[in-house]
Amino acid sequence: MPEVDNKESKQFYTDVPQKTEGFFLKGSNSLDWGMKNRLARIFNPDSGKTVMLAFDHGYFQGPTTGLERVDISILPLVPYADTLMLTRGILRSVIPPSATNSVVLRSSGGPSMLKELSNEQIAVDIEDAIRLNVAAITCQVFIGGEYETQSVLNMTRLVDTGTRYGIPTLAVTAVGKDMVRDARYFRLATRICAELGAHYVKTYFIEEGFETVAASCPVPIVIAGGKKIPELDALKMAYNAIQQGAAGVDMGRNIFQSESPTSMIQAVRSVVHSNETPEKAYELYHTLKNEITPN
């Protein structure tokens, strides 16, 4: 039998109110505990930001340059990423279960790059996402695309099923070849995603008006890295996005296609989490690169 607790003097601290702290992420305070906990694994609670490493390109592109062997190119980068954005096939076949990174699971698919990309469907059952212990699920949303409505409904289905089990949904604003990439379009696309329940949104950085995109979206925005550009330019893009309201980056090609991927991801981290300038981060990139391959 357990011992009876009959002590007379107990500390109830009746003069100290219990703290009820607001959640650190924009637009997320009313979410359930499990949802917040998963978001706190994606976004660093100290900085409020995230460095996501995207390598889910193969779900429609096949073996993308730099991802021919994910085990060789990506595994050395895993310790430096807050979050891995990938498919369940790569997660199961390549990523060691001992990895402690949060996982954002690509949950849509269907057409290859040879077909109309906006004709996607939900391609992962929520039970499999639960089995994989993911922190979030994600799909493309093709605002203005041929299958716009279908892609929006894909996202809302993910939101509904994810919410049932406490798993957030990331909406990715896809941009087709013929779509205008300006502030007006991205304000429209990101706001639609947030209005219909996405817990955070991935979109592109633009030089003019990005601060209005971030301000008008009521949930956190992370920027896509996009196509490969010079390292300093990529660091400037990350810096400008953070300064103008982004809550992080989701970079792929600008990291794994870099001359020194491990150096680049650490330089990106310094910009995102430490508010380092692009020039200082670029110096860090070269310092780390030279340590790996000394002259």
PyMOL commands that set and color helices and strands:
alter all, ss='L'
color gray80, all
select helices_A, chain A and resi 33-42+58-61+70-73+75-80+88-93+126-131+148-164+183-195+210-216+231-243+253-256+261-274+278-292
alter helices_A, ss='H'
color red, helices_A
select strands_A, chain A and resi 50-54+83-86+102-106+108-109+121-122+136-141+169-173+200-203+221-224+248-251
alter strands_A, ss='S'
color yellow, strands_A
deselect
rebuild
show_as cartoon
